[in-house]
Amino acid sequence: MINQKILEVQLGKRSYPIIIGSSLIQDGFNLEKWITGKDCLIVTNEVIAPLYLDSLLSSIKNKGVHSIVLPDGESNKNQKVWAKILDKLVEMRASRDTTIIALGGGVIGDISGFAAASYMRGISYIQIPTTLLSQVDSSVGGKTGINHPNGKNLIGAFHQPKLVLIDTATLCTLPEREFISGLAEVIKYGAIADEKFFSWLENNVTNLLQREPTALVQAILTSCKTKAEIVGEDELEMGKRALLNFGHTFGHAIENVKGYGEIFHGEAIAIGMLLAADISAIHTDEKARLERLIRNIGLPHTANSIEIDSLLDAMLLDKKVQDKKLRFILLRSLGDAVINNNINNEDIRNVLNKRLN
Amino acid sequence: MINQKILEVQLGKRSYPIIIGSSLIQDGFNLEKWITGKDCLIVTNEVIAPLYLDSLLSSIKNKGVHSIVLPDGESNKNQKVWAKILDKLVEMRASRDTTIIALGGGVIGDISGFAAASYMRGISYIQIPTTLLSQVDSSVGGKTGINHPNGKNLIGAFHQPKLVLIDTATLCTLPEREFISGLAEVIKYGAIADEKFFSWLENNVTNLLQREPTALVQAILTSCKTKAEIVGEDELEMGKRALLNFGHTFGHAIENVKGYGEIFHGEAIAIGMLLAADISAIHTDEKARLERLIRNIGLPHTANSIEIDSLLDAMLLDKKVQDKKLRFILLRSLGDAVINNNINNEDIRNVLNKRLN
């Protein structure tokens, strides 16, 4: 077993650890001591359940354990499936001290987190993210939610987990396209906050694509560190946390127009980061480095058959829109991002036309 | 116009005022300065809209104003109606700086508050409660939520409003039964925290029932003061706030078994308070005073054709159940309440049998 690494997300009373290591689930990590009440509900999906549910169940011996297996996929991150989790909690007579354990990717984490946030106005939950994307992004920081037919994550809550348990061994079973999609968010951390990490990524493309365990732990640890720092400074996204949305104003709109599931989140974010770089006053060499890394990792740098008007329309529904003004995260240089609310619509239309047509 | 009274709910960054007065809506209270963003959504129902919506609309001149009129009644405090508010927000392209204005009773306040809590993970809202029950209880303290078919308020969030605006003139149009139902919560504040107020209520039954304006402002102000103090000390109901649930463990179960709308909330709470007093080691004279006040106000002291087993079953689903142990708020004396988790089921069954059969 690779040594466990422990990071703390500093949020006062709501602080919690991120524990990262290989084979934590299979080796019987002591999850039980994190379940403070009498029982728990494991929420997972039909893909993950056959792989890890039994191991997890067998590691919880002295608590009541229930589980619910949901259908897989972003299209299930909706009100109906969220209500199913709530129904299950009611059925098992969950109380305020029941703990939800989210075992799966971002969809499972987000929807379980929102169920935990809203059942009896908030119960505890633990994140066990099993995809790279959720390990470096959605499981950390307390953003929970579901999609609205007209927009991603439009319904949700800030609700911090009690623990994030990242088992890198789960990445071995991850399909190639999904794994690569997750690397988009890893690249993001280098681009917005850490040029040294960006260089490290440039030098470790092969190791990462081969899912070499030490490289994985390093990439996840560094990503989570940056995220934990930013979240610790700005839990409710009143300021700095917005930097984490680099690539996301464009990316969410691309996902929305293409259809959830058609294009993967990380793929949309990769294109979104490049569009944001296109608007940024960043040196052309650095922009070229960003595009090269994205392409070397195997992520898309463009998308076709997208109607620019639909895209602009979808962007205006983004949560980051204030007073109908689009907010972008731009790069001053690699590792240095800023918030900008003053991009005019013509400039946006120009970069969209240039990159997507 | 009766002078405005202003109370502050002290919650650090989430502090907010309660402004109480007569005819605030009709006299054009300056609501606009409380709408910090560019637009707002007024959520109201089909009973309240014809009475006050126009006045409210005409007092907001320099902001975008949208409104949604929902069906009336507790049975509409559900996921479907909550989703309608969210759909409306999406349709109007509400952003994070949009403000929701809840104009109506507890159902409107709770469901609008939960929509505000969950749209984009939380936007601002203002409470304008128009029933006595919501003025003295649900509009203050940030509890928002909807009902689950199996239990009241099982789904929700803690989300504090920016302002609570209480216009006592709205009570003139309140149907008799609903007005009297609201007085149950007023009596509760006297019973749990303020024997002097309890005496004042005993001496002002006629004034209150005649809806005499000065008596109303006094009763609402004192009720809100007690609630604001308790909420200020314990926002998330980890301890003392539970005292506000005096009568509610029984009351919620009675509502649930009788069917929402069949029995009014305050009526169920009145019976619930008496059942809680029945278990309490309170002097028989004081118990008699409580029952007398409840009956003089016109509230029920019993309910018939309720199956005791269904009631016990419903109680176990209450949010206040910890580790399957029922939690009660009992009286040591009038004005002095305590939390008790150690009542055995036989005692509960006994008082239920005695009072309800």
Interface residues (C-beta under 8 A of the other chain):
Chain A: G37 K38 Q79 A83 L86 D87 V90 R93 S95 R96 D97 F114 A117 S118 Y119 M120 R121 G122 K143 T144 G145 H148 N150 G151 N153 L154 I155 G156 A157 F158 L236 L316 L317 K319 V321 Q322 D323 K324
Chain B: G37 K38 Q79 A83 L86 D87 V90 R93 S95 R96 D97 F114 A117 S118 Y119 M120 R121 G122 K143 T144 G145 H148 N150 G151 N153 L154 I155 G156 A157 F158 L236 L316 L317 K319 V321 Q322 D323 K324
